[in-house]
Amino acid sequence: MNTFYYHIKLLRPLNVLTSGLAMIIASAILGTLHETDTVILVLAVVVCYTGAANALNDVVDFKIDLINQPMRPLPSGFVQKRTALFMSFLLFSIGTLLCLELSETAKVIGIVIAMPFMVIYTKFFKGI
């Protein structure tokens, strides 16, 4: 059970919840909250992508976190880097498959823009 906790903690549930809530608020602002199927799909895509990006970020920042955040799941040894990478890949994949059920515009935003930007930002631009 303790291992499960650290794997969930790796995804940063508060960030995931916040991003999901932002999608619900955006849907309400746009007046599309009644389109329940679409809202749920968008919510699922965003939650998957956010969790995936957070796990990837912890892998990329492993050496820094050994010093600055030693109690995070990876530096503390409760989650292995390989497992975190797998979780990131799996969540990005699930998010992408779910995104394929959305409109063409949403596919471009999610698959062509948002997901690659998350990976590129984490790997290259975050330190700038």
DSSP file with accessible surface (Angstrom, degrees, kcal/mol):
  #  RESIDUE AA STRUCTURE BP1 BP2  ACC     N-H-->O    O-->H-N    N-H-->O    O-->H-N    TCO  KAPPA ALPHA  PHI   PSI    X-CA   Y-CA   Z-CA
    1    1 A M     >        0   0  189      0, 0.0     4,-1.9     0, 0.0     0, 0.0   0.000 360.0 360.0 360.0 -39.6    0.0    0.0    0.0
    2    2 A N  H  >  +     0   0   97      1,-0.2     4,-1.7     2,-0.2     5,-0.2   0.893 360.0  52.0 -60.6 -39.6    2.9    2.4    0.8
    3    3 A T  H  > S+     0   0   82      1,-0.2     4,-1.9     2,-0.2    -1,-0.2   0.912 106.4  53.7 -63.6 -42.3    4.3    1.9   -2.7
    4    4 A F  H  > S+     0   0  130      1,-0.2     4,-2.2     2,-0.2     5,-0.2   0.915 105.2  55.2 -58.4 -43.0    1.0    2.7   -4.3
    5    5 A Y  H  X S+     0   0  122     -4,-1.9     4,-2.7     1,-0.2    -1,-0.2   0.913 108.6  46.8 -56.4 -46.7    0.9    6.0   -2.3
    6    6 A Y  H  X S+     0   0   32     -4,-1.7     4,-1.7     2,-0.2    -1,-0.2   0.834 109.3  54.0 -70.7 -30.0    4.3    7.1   -3.6
    7    7 A H  H  X S+     0   0   37     -4,-1.9     4,-0.7     2,-0.2    -1,-0.2   0.890 112.6  44.0 -69.7 -37.5    3.3    6.2   -7.2
    8    8 A I  H >< S+     0   0   65     -4,-2.2     3,-1.0     1,-0.2     4,-0.4   0.916 110.8  54.7 -69.1 -42.3    0.2    8.4   -6.9
    9    9 A K  H >< S+     0   0   77     -4,-2.7     3,-1.5     1,-0.3    -2,-0.2   0.849  98.1  64.9 -60.3 -33.5    2.3   11.1   -5.2
   10   10 A L  H 3< S+     0   0    0     -4,-1.7    -1,-0.3     1,-0.3    -2,-0.2   0.855  98.5  53.5 -56.4 -35.6    4.6   11.0   -8.2
   11   11 A L  T << S-     0   0   30     -3,-1.0    -1,-0.3    -4,-0.7    43,-0.2   0.601 109.5-127.7 -77.8 -10.3    1.7   12.3  -10.4
   12   12 A R    X>  -     0   0   47     -3,-1.5     4,-2.1    -4,-0.4     3,-0.7   0.999  20.8-157.3  58.5  74.3    1.2   15.3   -8.0
   13   13 A P  H 3> S+     0   0   67      0, 0.0     4,-3.0     0, 0.0     5,-0.2   0.796  86.9  57.5 -54.9 -33.6   -2.6   14.7   -7.4
   14   14 A L  H 3> S+     0   0  125      2,-0.2     4,-2.6     1,-0.2     5,-0.2   0.924 108.9  46.2 -65.7 -40.9   -3.2   18.3   -6.3
   15   15 A N  H <> S+     0   0   73     -3,-0.7     4,-2.5     2,-0.2    -1,-0.2   0.907 113.7  49.5 -63.6 -41.8   -1.8   19.6   -9.7
   16   16 A V  H  X S+     0   0   22     -4,-2.1     4,-2.3     2,-0.2    -2,-0.2   0.934 112.5  47.1 -63.6 -45.1   -3.9   17.0  -11.5
   17   17 A L  H  X S+     0   0  120     -4,-3.0     4,-2.8     1,-0.2    -2,-0.2   0.919 111.6  51.2 -62.9 -42.6   -7.0   18.0   -9.6
   18   18 A T  H  X S+     0   0   81     -4,-2.6     4,-2.3     1,-0.2    -1,-0.2   0.911 110.4  48.0 -62.4 -43.3   -6.3   21.7  -10.3
   19   19 A S  H  X S+     0   0   23     -4,-2.5     4,-1.5     2,-0.2    -1,-0.2   0.900 112.5  49.2 -66.9 -38.1   -5.9   21.1  -14.0
   20   20 A G  H  X S+     0   0    4     -4,-2.3     4,-1.8     2,-0.2    -2,-0.2   0.924 110.4  50.5 -65.0 -42.2   -9.1   19.1  -14.2
   21   21 A L  H  X S+     0   0   94     -4,-2.8     4,-2.7     1,-0.2    -2,-0.2   0.891 105.4  57.4 -62.3 -37.8  -11.0   21.7  -12.3
   22   22 A A  H  X S+     0   0   45     -4,-2.3     4,-2.7     1,-0.2    -1,-0.2   0.878 105.2  51.3 -60.6 -36.6   -9.7   24.3  -14.7
   23   23 A M  H  X S+     0   0   61     -4,-1.5     4,-2.3     2,-0.2    -1,-0.2   0.887 109.8  48.8 -69.5 -37.2  -11.2   22.4  -17.6
   24   24 A I  H  X S+     0   0   64     -4,-1.8     4,-2.3     2,-0.2    -2,-0.2   0.934 113.1  47.4 -67.1 -42.5  -14.6   22.2  -15.8
   25   25 A I  H  X S+     0   0   90     -4,-2.7     4,-2.7     2,-0.2    -2,-0.2   0.927 111.6  50.7 -64.1 -43.5  -14.4   26.0  -15.1
   26   26 A A  H  X S+     0   0   38     -4,-2.7     4,-2.4     1,-0.2    -1,-0.2   0.912 109.9  50.7 -60.8 -40.8  -13.4   26.6  -18.8
   27   27 A S  H  X>S+     0   0   10     -4,-2.3     5,-2.7     2,-0.2     6,-0.6   0.906 110.6  49.0 -63.8 -40.0  -16.4   24.5  -20.0
   28   28 A A  H ><5S+     0   0   51     -4,-2.3     3,-0.9     3,-0.2    -2,-0.2   0.922 110.7  50.2 -65.5 -42.1  -18.7   26.5  -17.7
   29   29 A I  H 3<5S+     0   0  136     -4,-2.7    -2,-0.2     1,-0.3    -1,-0.2   0.899 111.9  47.9 -62.3 -39.9  -17.4   29.8  -19.0
   30   30 A L  H 3<5S-     0   0  133     -4,-2.4    -1,-0.3    -5,-0.2    -2,-0.2   0.535 113.0-120.7 -78.5  -8.0  -17.8   28.6  -22.6
   31   31 A G  T <<5S+     0   0   46     -3,-0.9    -3,-0.2    -4,-0.5     3,-0.2   0.765  83.3 113.0  75.6  25.3  -21.4   27.4  -21.8
   32   32 A T    > < +     0   0   42     -5,-2.7     3,-2.0    -6,-0.2     7,-0.2   0.204  30.5 111.4-113.8  15.1  -20.6   23.8  -22.8
   33   33 A L  T 3  S+     0   0   84     -6,-0.6    -1,-0.1     1,-0.3    -5,-0.1   0.794  72.1  64.2 -60.3 -26.0  -20.9   22.2  -19.4
   34   34 A H  T 3  S+     0   0  138     -3,-0.2     2,-2.0     1,-0.2    -1,-0.3   0.666  79.4  84.9 -73.1 -15.0  -24.1   20.4  -20.6
   35   35 A E    <>  +     0   0   86     -3,-2.0     4,-2.6     1,-0.2     3,-0.4  -0.472  61.8 171.5 -84.5  69.8  -22.0   18.5  -23.2
   36   36 A T  H  >  +     0   0   82     -2,-2.0     4,-2.7     1,-0.2     5,-0.2   0.840  67.0  52.3 -55.2 -45.6  -21.1   15.9  -20.5
   37   37 A D  H  > S+     0   0  131     -3,-0.2     4,-2.2     1,-0.2    -1,-0.2   0.924 113.7  44.1 -59.9 -43.9  -19.4   13.4  -22.8
   38   38 A T  H  > S+     0   0   62     -3,-0.4     4,-2.9     2,-0.2     5,-0.3   0.922 112.7  51.4 -67.9 -43.0  -17.0   16.0  -24.2
   39   39 A V  H  X S+     0   0   21     -4,-2.6     4,-2.8    -7,-0.2    -2,-0.2   0.928 111.0  48.5 -61.1 -43.2  -16.3   17.5  -20.8
   40   40 A I  H  X S+     0   0   98     -4,-2.7     4,-2.6    -5,-0.2    -1,-0.2   0.919 112.6  48.4 -64.3 -42.0  -15.5   14.1  -19.4
   41   41 A L  H  X S+     0   0   40     -4,-2.2     4,-2.6    -5,-0.2    -2,-0.2   0.940 113.5  46.2 -63.5 -46.3  -13.2   13.3  -22.3
   42   42 A V  H  X S+     0   0   42     -4,-2.9     4,-2.7     2,-0.2     5,-0.3   0.931 112.6  51.2 -61.8 -44.3  -11.4   16.7  -22.1
   43   43 A L  H  X S+     0   0   47     -4,-2.8     4,-2.6    -5,-0.3    -2,-0.2   0.929 111.1  48.0 -57.8 -46.0  -11.1   16.3  -18.3
   44   44 A A  H  X S+     0   0   30     -4,-2.6     4,-2.6     2,-0.2    -1,-0.2   0.903 111.7  49.7 -64.5 -41.8   -9.6   12.8  -18.7
   45   45 A V  H  X S+     0   0    9     -4,-2.6     4,-2.9     2,-0.2     5,-0.2   0.952 113.5  45.6 -61.5 -48.4   -7.1   13.9  -21.4
   46   46 A V  H  X S+     0   0   30     -4,-2.7     4,-2.7     1,-0.2     5,-0.2   0.910 113.0  49.9 -64.4 -42.1   -6.0   16.9  -19.3
   47   47 A V  H  X S+     0   0   51     -4,-2.6     4,-2.4    -5,-0.3     5,-0.2   0.937 113.6  46.1 -63.0 -45.0   -5.7   14.7  -16.1
   48   48 A C  H  X S+     0   0   16     -4,-2.6     4,-2.6    -5,-0.2    -2,-0.2   0.942 114.7  46.5 -62.8 -48.3   -3.6   12.1  -18.0
   49   49 A Y  H  X S+     0   0    6     -4,-2.9     4,-2.6    -5,-0.2     5,-0.2   0.900 112.7  50.1 -62.9 -40.0   -1.4   14.6  -19.6
   50   50 A T  H  X S+     0   0   21     -4,-2.7     4,-2.3    -5,-0.2    -1,-0.2   0.944 112.8  45.5 -65.3 -47.4   -0.8   16.5  -16.4
   51   51 A G  H  X S+     0   0    1     -4,-2.4     4,-2.3    -5,-0.2    -2,-0.2   0.914 114.0  50.1 -61.2 -41.2    0.1   13.3  -14.5
   52   52 A A  H  X S+     0   0    0     -4,-2.6     4,-2.5    -5,-0.2    -2,-0.2   0.926 111.1  48.0 -63.7 -44.4    2.4   12.2  -17.3
   53   53 A A  H  X S+     0   0   13     -4,-2.6     4,-2.6     1,-0.2    -1,-0.2   0.888 110.9  51.7 -65.6 -37.7    4.2   15.5  -17.4
   54   54 A N  H  X S+     0   0   18     -4,-2.3     4,-1.8     2,-0.2    -1,-0.2   0.913 111.1  46.8 -65.8 -42.4    4.6   15.5  -13.7
   55   55 A A  H  X S+     0   0    0     -4,-2.3     4,-1.6     2,-0.2    -2,-0.2   0.929 113.6  48.5 -64.8 -43.4    6.1   12.0  -13.7
   56   56 A L  H  X S+     0   0   26     -4,-2.5     4,-2.6     1,-0.2     5,-0.2   0.910 108.1  55.4 -62.6 -41.3    8.4   13.0  -16.6
   57   57 A N  H  X S+     0   0   17     -4,-2.6     4,-2.5     1,-0.2    -1,-0.2   0.903 105.6  51.6 -58.4 -42.0    9.5   16.1  -14.8
   58   58 A D  H  < S+     0   0    2     -4,-1.8    -1,-0.2     2,-0.2    -2,-0.2   0.853 109.8  49.7 -67.2 -32.6   10.6   14.2  -11.8
   59   59 A V  H >< S+     0   0   23     -4,-1.6     3,-1.3     2,-0.2     4,-0.3   0.946 113.4  45.4 -67.8 -47.1   12.7   11.9  -13.9
   60   60 A V  H 3< S+     0   0   51     -4,-2.6     3,-0.3     1,-0.3    -2,-0.2   0.884 117.6  44.4 -63.6 -37.5   14.3   14.8  -15.7
   61   61 A D  T 3X S+     0   0   24     -4,-2.5     4,-3.2    -5,-0.2     5,-0.3   0.234  78.4 117.8 -92.3  15.2   14.9   16.6  -12.3
   62   62 A F  H <> S+     0   0   44     -3,-1.3     4,-1.6     1,-0.2    -1,-0.2   0.906  76.4  44.2 -52.5 -50.8   16.1   13.5  -10.5
   63   63 A K  H  > S+     0   0  164     -3,-0.3     4,-0.7    -4,-0.3    -1,-0.2   0.901 116.1  47.4 -65.2 -39.7   19.7   14.8   -9.7
   64   64 A I  H >> S+     0   0   92      1,-0.2     4,-2.9    -4,-0.2     3,-0.9   0.915 110.9  52.2 -65.9 -42.0   18.4   18.2   -8.7
   65   65 A D  H 3X S+     0   0    6     -4,-3.2     4,-1.3     1,-0.2     7,-0.2   0.755  94.8  69.8 -69.3 -24.3   15.7   16.7   -6.5
   66   66 A L  H 3< S+     0   0   84     -4,-1.6    -1,-0.2    -5,-0.3    -2,-0.2   0.880 116.3  25.6 -57.3 -33.9   18.3   14.5   -4.7
   67   67 A I  H << S+     0   0  138     -3,-0.9    -2,-0.2    -4,-0.7    -1,-0.1   0.894 134.3  31.4 -94.0 -50.5   19.5   17.8   -3.2
   68   68 A N  H  < S+     0   0  105     -4,-2.9    -3,-0.2     1,-0.2    -2,-0.1   0.766 134.3  20.1 -85.9 -30.8   16.4   20.1   -3.2
   69   69 A Q    ><  +     0   0   92     -4,-1.3     3,-2.1    -5,-0.3    -1,-0.2  -0.416  66.8 159.3-136.2  58.9   13.5   17.6   -2.8
   70   70 A P  T 3  S+     0   0   66      0, 0.0    -1,-0.1     0, 0.0    -4,-0.1   0.698  71.9  60.3 -64.2 -15.6   15.0   14.4   -1.3
   71   71 A M  T 3  S+     0   0  125      4,-0.1    -5,-0.1    -3,-0.1    -6,-0.0   0.467  77.0 112.3 -92.7   0.6   11.6   13.2    0.0
   72   72 A R  S <> S-     0   0   63     -3,-2.1     4,-2.2    -7,-0.2     6,-0.3  -0.308  86.9-100.6 -65.4 159.9    9.9   13.1   -3.5
   73   73 A P  T  4>S+     0   0    3      0, 0.0     6,-1.7     0, 0.0     5,-1.1   0.842 116.3  44.1 -55.9 -39.9    9.1    9.6   -4.6
   74   74 A L  T >45S+     0   0    5      4,-0.2     3,-1.5     2,-0.2     5,-0.1   0.975 116.0  41.4 -73.8 -55.5   12.1    9.2   -7.0
   75   75 A P  T 345S+     0   0   21      0, 0.0    -1,-0.2     0, 0.0    -4,-0.1   0.842 112.4  56.5 -63.8 -27.7   15.0   10.5   -4.9
   76   76 A S  T 3<5S-     0   0   35     -4,-2.2    -2,-0.2    -7,-0.2    -5,-0.1   0.623 112.7-121.8 -76.8 -12.4   13.6    8.8   -1.8
   77   77 A G  T < 5S+     0   0   44     -3,-1.5    -3,-0.2    -4,-0.4     3,-0.1   0.472  81.8 115.7  88.4   4.3   13.8    5.5   -3.7
   78   78 A F  S   <S+     0   0   81     -5,-1.1     2,-0.4    -6,-0.3    -4,-0.2   0.723  81.0  35.3 -78.5 -20.9   10.1    4.6   -3.3
   79   79 A V  S    S-     0   0    3     -6,-1.7    -2,-0.3    -5,-0.1     2,-0.2  -0.999  83.8-132.0-131.3 135.6    9.6    4.8   -7.1
   80   80 A Q     >  -     0   0  123     -2,-0.4     4,-2.3     1,-0.1     5,-0.2  -0.574  18.9-123.0 -84.4 150.2   12.2    3.8   -9.7
   81   81 A K  H  > S+     0   0   93      1,-0.2     4,-2.6    -2,-0.2     5,-0.2   0.898 113.4  54.3 -58.8 -41.0   13.0    6.1  -12.6
   82   82 A R  H  > S+     0   0  214      1,-0.2     4,-2.2     2,-0.2    -1,-0.2   0.898 108.8  48.3 -61.2 -40.3   12.1    3.3  -15.1
   83   83 A T  H  > S+     0   0   51      2,-0.2     4,-2.8     1,-0.2    -1,-0.2   0.911 110.5  51.0 -66.5 -41.7    8.7    3.0  -13.5
   84   84 A A  H  X S+     0   0    0     -4,-2.3     4,-2.5     2,-0.2    -2,-0.2   0.909 110.6  49.1 -63.1 -41.7    8.1    6.8  -13.6
   85   85 A L  H  X S+     0   0   83     -4,-2.6     4,-2.8     2,-0.2    -1,-0.2   0.910 111.3  49.8 -63.1 -41.3    9.0    6.8  -17.3
   86   86 A F  H  X S+     0   0  125     -4,-2.2     4,-3.0     2,-0.2    -2,-0.2   0.928 110.6  49.4 -62.6 -44.5    6.6    4.0  -17.9
   87   87 A M  H  X S+     0   0   31     -4,-2.8     4,-2.8     2,-0.2     5,-0.2   0.913 111.8  49.3 -61.5 -41.8    3.9    5.8  -16.0
   88   88 A S  H  X S+     0   0    6     -4,-2.5     4,-2.8     2,-0.2     5,-0.3   0.950 113.3  45.8 -61.9 -49.0    4.5    8.9  -18.0
   89   89 A F  H  X S+     0   0  139     -4,-2.8     4,-2.5     1,-0.2    -2,-0.2   0.923 113.9  49.4 -60.1 -44.7    4.5    7.1  -21.3
   90   90 A L  H  X S+     0   0   76     -4,-3.0     4,-2.9     2,-0.2     5,-0.2   0.934 113.3  45.2 -62.5 -46.0    1.3    5.2  -20.3
   91   91 A L  H  X S+     0   0   32     -4,-2.8     4,-2.7     2,-0.2    -1,-0.2   0.896 112.9  49.8 -68.7 -39.4   -0.5    8.3  -19.3
   92   92 A F  H  X S+     0   0   16     -4,-2.8     4,-2.2    -5,-0.2    -1,-0.2   0.910 113.4  48.5 -62.0 -39.9    0.5   10.3  -22.4
   93   93 A S  H  X S+     0   0   39     -4,-2.5     4,-2.6    -5,-0.3    -2,-0.2   0.934 112.6  46.1 -65.8 -46.0   -0.6    7.3  -24.5
   94   94 A I  H  X S+     0   0   66     -4,-2.9     4,-2.6     1,-0.2     5,-0.2   0.939 113.2  50.4 -62.8 -44.6   -4.0    7.0  -22.7
   95   95 A G  H  X S+     0   0    0     -4,-2.7     4,-2.3     1,-0.2    -1,-0.2   0.902 111.3  48.8 -59.5 -40.4   -4.5   10.8  -22.9
   96   96 A T  H  X S+     0   0   29     -4,-2.2     4,-1.5     2,-0.2    -1,-0.2   0.921 110.3  50.1 -66.8 -44.1   -3.7   10.7  -26.7
   97   97 A L  H  < S+     0   0  116     -4,-2.6     4,-0.3     1,-0.2     3,-0.2   0.913 113.1  46.8 -61.8 -40.5   -6.1    7.8  -27.3
   98   98 A L  H >< S+     0   0   50     -4,-2.6     3,-1.7     1,-0.2    -1,-0.2   0.891 107.1  57.8 -66.8 -37.4   -8.9    9.6  -25.5
   99   99 A C  H >< S+     0   0    2     -4,-2.3     3,-2.1     1,-0.3    -1,-0.2   0.812  92.7  69.0 -63.1 -29.4   -8.1   12.8  -27.4
  100  100 A L  T 3< S+     0   0   82     -4,-1.5    -1,-0.3     1,-0.3    -2,-0.2   0.691  91.9  61.4 -63.5 -16.5   -8.7   11.0  -30.6
  101  101 A E  T <  S+     0   0  142     -3,-1.7    -1,-0.3    -4,-0.3    -2,-0.2   0.493  94.8  80.9 -86.0  -5.3  -12.4   10.9  -29.6
  102  102 A L  S <  S-     0   0   19     -3,-2.1     5,-0.1     1,-0.2   -64,-0.0  -0.316  94.3 -69.1 -94.5-179.0  -12.6   14.7  -29.6
  103  103 A S     >  -     0   0   72      1,-0.1     4,-2.4    -2,-0.1    -1,-0.2  -0.107  48.4-104.3 -65.2 166.7  -13.0   17.2  -32.5
  104  104 A E  H  > S+     0   0  132      1,-0.2     4,-2.2     2,-0.2     5,-0.2   0.898 122.7  51.9 -61.2 -40.7  -10.3   17.8  -35.0
  105  105 A T  H  > S+     0   0   98      1,-0.2     4,-2.6     2,-0.2    -1,-0.2   0.925 109.6  49.2 -62.3 -44.1   -9.4   21.1  -33.4
  106  106 A A  H  > S+     0   0   26      1,-0.2     4,-3.1     2,-0.2     5,-0.3   0.877 108.3  54.7 -64.1 -37.2   -9.1   19.4  -30.0
  107  107 A K  H  X>S+     0   0   50     -4,-2.4     4,-2.8     2,-0.2     5,-1.0   0.929 110.2  45.9 -61.4 -44.6   -6.9   16.7  -31.5
  108  108 A V  I  X>S+     0   0   71     -4,-2.2     5,-1.6     3,-0.2     4,-0.9   0.948 115.9  45.7 -63.6 -46.9   -4.5   19.4  -32.9
  109  109 A I  I  <>S+     0   0   94     -4,-2.6     5,-3.6     3,-0.2     4,-0.3   0.936 123.1  34.7 -62.1 -46.8   -4.5   21.3  -29.6
  110  110 A G  I  <>S+     0   0    9     -4,-3.1     5,-2.5     3,-0.2    -2,-0.2   0.958 130.2  25.7 -75.0 -51.7   -4.0   18.1  -27.5
  111  111 A I  I  <5S+     0   0   39     -4,-2.8    -3,-0.2    -5,-0.3    -2,-0.1   0.861 130.2  34.2 -87.6 -38.1   -1.8   15.9  -29.6
  112  112 A V  I  <<S+     0   0   96     -5,-1.0    -3,-0.2    -4,-0.9    -4,-0.1   0.821 133.8  16.5 -90.2 -31.2    0.1   18.2  -31.9
  113  113 A I  I  ><S+     0   0   98     -5,-1.6     4,-2.1    -4,-0.3    -3,-0.2   0.862 124.1  39.5-107.3 -62.7    0.6   21.2  -29.5
  114  114 A A  I  ><S+     0   0   30     -5,-3.6     4,-2.4    -6,-0.2    -4,-0.2   0.938 115.8  44.5 -63.8 -53.2    0.0   20.5  -25.8
  115  115 A M  H  ><S+     0   0   40     -5,-2.5     4,-1.9    -6,-0.2     5,-0.2   0.956 116.9  43.7 -63.2 -49.6    1.6   17.1  -25.4
  116  116 A P  H  > S+     0   0   45      0, 0.0     4,-3.1     0, 0.0     5,-0.3   0.916 112.9  54.0 -61.4 -37.4    4.8   17.8  -27.4
  117  117 A F  H  X S+     0   0  123     -4,-2.1     4,-3.1     1,-0.2     5,-0.3   0.901 105.8  52.9 -62.2 -39.9    5.1   21.2  -25.7
  118  118 A M  H  X S+     0   0   50     -4,-2.4     4,-2.1     2,-0.2    -1,-0.2   0.918 113.5  43.0 -60.2 -42.8    4.9   19.5  -22.2
  119  119 A V  H  X S+     0   0   54     -4,-1.9     4,-2.3     2,-0.2     5,-0.2   0.944 116.9  45.7 -69.5 -47.4    7.7   17.1  -23.2
  120  120 A I  H  X>S+     0   0   72     -4,-3.1     4,-3.1     1,-0.2     5,-1.0   0.923 113.7  49.8 -64.0 -42.6    9.9   19.8  -24.8
  121  121 A Y  I  <>S+     0   0  101     -4,-3.1     5,-2.2    -5,-0.3     4,-0.3   0.944 111.8  48.0 -61.2 -47.6    9.3   22.2  -22.0
  122  122 A T  I  <5S+     0   0   10     -4,-2.1    -1,-0.2    -5,-0.3    -2,-0.2   0.906 120.4  37.0 -61.0 -41.3   10.2   19.6  -19.3
  123  123 A K  I  <5S+     0   0  126     -4,-2.3    -2,-0.2    -5,-0.2    -1,-0.2   0.877 135.9   6.7 -81.2 -37.9   13.3   18.5  -21.1
  124  124 A F  I  <5S+     0   0  138     -4,-3.1    -3,-0.2    -5,-0.2     3,-0.2   0.793 124.6  39.5-118.6 -41.2   14.7   21.8  -22.6
  125  125 A F  I > <S+     0   0  103     -5,-1.0     3,-1.5    -4,-0.3    -3,-0.2   0.647  87.6  84.1 -97.2 -15.1   13.0   25.0  -21.6
  126  126 A K  T 3 <S+     0   0   56     -5,-2.2    -1,-0.2     1,-0.3    -4,-0.1   0.875  91.8  50.9 -60.3 -36.1   12.1   24.7  -17.9
  127  127 A G  T 3         0   0   84     -6,-0.2    -1,-0.3    -3,-0.2    -2,-0.1   0.572 360.0 360.0 -79.5  -7.6   15.6   25.8  -16.8
  128  128 A I    <         0   0  166     -3,-1.5    -3,-0.0    -4,-0.1    -4,-0.0  -0.577 360.0 360.0 -82.8 360.0   15.6   28.9  -18.9
